[in-house]
Amino acid sequence: MPKFYDVEYLPDGRIGRVVPTISGVPWRVSKHTVMDLDEWPYPKQPLVPLAETVHERMSVEIFRGCTRGCRFCQAGMITRPVRERSITGIGEMVERGLKATGFEEVGLLSLSSADHTEIADIAKGLADRYEEDKVGLSLPSTRVDAFNIDLANELTRNGRRSGLTFAPRAAASGSAR
Ligand code: SF4
């Protein structure tokens, strides 16, 4: 809440100190981290746009953080530690989200989705469950070295074209997601 703080600057432009403007506001704001993502299965009822959008899919965040620790990556640093949603939690979010939205595609999101320790079982389980409904699966952010043929087969098994976004890595590119 920027309005609760005044920033005082040093003559050389650096920040001298940050001062609360009202009583009861902490001088230092502590980071709060949700450790059990299964306790926070949100969004439960995502908005469905009336207009056609580029990514028409139900997005489910399957984990936060990243195991890779690339030194140039801000997202990998500020979302530590790695916290995974369980297969059960992901399955429930997908089921509830598809019912609430009518989407025909599910995006399994994270910073590097194929790095979920149970991604093979997640992909197989969802492909099994939605084979008849032709619901597509996509991995919008995937490291090439974490991908494999078995995963590709599960993502395309129901006959729908699947979305894959590979993330080539290069330290000079900043965030190369
Ligand atoms: S660049 Fe990608 S793989 Fe590396 S830490 Fe960031 S999110 Fe993880």
Residues whose N, C-alpha, C, O or C-beta is under 5 A from the ligand:
A	BS01	SF4	C66 R68 G69 C70 C73 G76 L111 S112
